[in-house]
Amino acid sequence: MEHLKREQIYKNELPGRVVQNAVGKNSALASEKMTVSYCRYSAKSGPMEPHRHAEESVVVLDCRDAYVQYGSAKDCLEHKEGLSCGDLLHFADMEWHVFGYEEGGFLDALCIYGQVTGIRPEEKGQL
C-alpha cells in the first residue's frame, strides 16, 4: 500500500484551477490503469473554460456557492446545477462541462478517470 497526505502532492497552477495529480501517469503515485487528481477552483485561478475529455467522475470534497454547467457544445451549456459537499458527478465521454462559483465561492473536488492515456481530446484525435 502507498499512503500520501494531500499536502505532499505538487500543486500545478493552471488557468481556472489548481491540480494535484495524485494517481496515474506523471503523478505522485504511479498507475497504468487510473487517474485521480485533486482540483481546486477559485478566484485565485481565474475562470475555467468549458472543456471535454474522457469519461470522468467527480466527488465534491468542499465548496461554497459552486456550480457545474454542462451541455451539448462549448457555447451551449444548457444545464446548471448547484453543488454541495459529498455530491458525485459523472460525465460521459467528451461531454462539455465547466465548474464555476459565485463571488467568494470555491470548489474543491476529486476527479477520477478509469484510464491514464487518451484522456484529453488532443490525445483522442477529437478536438
C-alpha positions as CSV (number, residue, x, y, z in Angstrom):
1,M,0.0,0.0,0.0
2,E,1.1,3.6,-0.6
3,H,-0.1,6.5,1.5
4,L,0.3,10.2,0.9
5,K,-1.0,13.3,2.5
6,R,-2.6,15.7,0.1
7,E,-0.2,18.5,1.2
8,Q,2.7,16.3,-0.1
9,I,1.4,16.4,-3.7
10,Y,2.7,19.0,-6.1
11,K,0.3,21.8,-6.9
12,N,0.2,22.6,-10.6
13,E,-1.4,26.1,-11.1
14,L,-3.3,26.1,-14.4
15,P,-5.8,28.5,-15.9
16,G,-9.1,28.1,-13.9
17,R,-7.8,25.6,-11.4
18,V,-5.0,24.2,-9.2
19,V,-4.4,20.5,-9.9
20,Q,-2.7,17.9,-7.8
21,N,-2.0,14.7,-9.8
22,A,-2.3,12.1,-7.1
23,V,-2.5,8.7,-9.0
24,G,-1.7,7.9,-12.7
25,K,0.8,8.8,-15.3
26,N,3.2,11.6,-14.2
27,S,1.5,11.6,-10.8
28,A,2.6,11.3,-7.1
29,L,1.7,7.7,-7.2
30,A,2.1,5.7,-10.4
31,S,-0.7,3.8,-12.1
32,E,-1.2,2.5,-15.6
33,K,-4.9,1.9,-15.1
34,M,-6.4,5.0,-13.5
35,T,-6.0,8.8,-13.0
36,V,-7.0,10.6,-9.8
37,S,-6.4,14.3,-9.2
38,Y,-7.4,16.9,-6.6
39,C,-8.7,20.1,-8.2
40,R,-9.3,23.4,-6.6
41,Y,-11.4,26.0,-8.4
42,S,-11.4,29.6,-7.0
43,A,-11.0,33.2,-8.0
44,K,-7.2,32.8,-7.4
45,S,-7.0,30.7,-10.6
46,G,-9.5,32.7,-12.6
47,P,-12.4,31.4,-14.6
48,M,-12.3,28.0,-16.2
49,E,-13.0,27.4,-19.9
50,P,-15.7,24.9,-20.8
51,H,-14.0,21.7,-21.8
52,R,-14.5,18.0,-22.6
53,H,-12.4,14.8,-22.2
54,A,-12.6,11.2,-21.3
55,E,-15.4,9.8,-19.1
56,E,-14.9,11.2,-15.6
57,S,-16.4,11.0,-12.1
58,V,-16.0,14.0,-9.7
59,V,-16.5,13.9,-6.0
60,V,-17.2,17.3,-4.3
61,L,-14.9,17.4,-1.2
62,D,-15.8,21.0,-0.2
63,C,-17.5,24.0,-1.8
64,R,-19.2,27.3,-1.2
65,D,-21.6,28.8,-3.8
66,A,-20.2,26.4,-6.5
67,Y,-22.0,25.0,-9.6
68,V,-21.5,22.9,-12.7
69,Q,-22.7,23.8,-16.1
70,Y,-22.9,21.2,-18.9
71,G,-24.5,20.7,-22.3
72,S,-24.2,19.8,-25.9
73,A,-21.5,22.3,-27.0
74,K,-18.8,24.6,-25.6
75,D,-21.1,27.6,-26.2
76,C,-24.3,25.8,-25.4
77,L,-24.2,24.6,-21.7
78,E,-27.9,24.4,-21.2
79,H,-27.9,22.9,-17.7
80,K,-26.7,24.5,-14.5
81,E,-26.7,22.8,-11.1
82,G,-25.6,23.9,-7.7
83,L,-23.1,21.7,-5.8
84,S,-22.9,20.5,-2.2
85,C,-20.2,18.6,-0.3
86,G,-20.4,14.9,-1.0
87,D,-22.1,15.3,-4.4
88,L,-21.0,12.8,-7.1
89,L,-20.9,13.9,-10.7
90,H,-20.4,11.6,-13.7
91,F,-19.6,13.0,-17.1
92,A,-19.9,10.9,-20.2
93,D,-17.0,10.6,-22.6
94,M,-16.5,14.0,-24.4
95,E,-19.4,15.7,-22.5
96,W,-18.9,19.5,-22.4
97,H,-18.8,21.0,-18.9
98,V,-17.4,23.7,-16.7
99,F,-17.2,24.4,-13.0
100,G,-17.9,27.8,-11.5
101,Y,-18.7,29.6,-8.3
102,E,-20.3,32.9,-7.2
103,E,-18.2,35.7,-5.8
104,G,-16.3,34.5,-2.8
105,G,-17.1,30.8,-3.6
106,F,-14.9,27.9,-4.5
107,L,-14.9,24.2,-5.4
108,D,-12.6,21.5,-4.1
109,A,-13.0,18.2,-5.8
110,L,-11.5,14.8,-6.5
111,C,-11.5,13.9,-10.2
112,I,-11.3,10.3,-11.3
113,Y,-10.7,8.7,-14.7
114,G,-10.6,5.0,-15.5
115,Q,-7.5,5.4,-17.7
116,V,-4.2,7.1,-17.9
117,T,-3.9,7.8,-21.7
118,G,-6.3,9.2,-24.2
119,I,-7.9,11.5,-21.6
120,R,-7.6,14.8,-23.4
121,P,-9.3,15.5,-26.8
122,E,-5.9,16.0,-28.4
123,E,-4.9,12.5,-27.3
124,K,-8.1,11.1,-28.7
125,G,-7.9,13.0,-32.0
126,Q,-11.2,14.7,-31.2
127,L,-10.6,18.4,-31.0
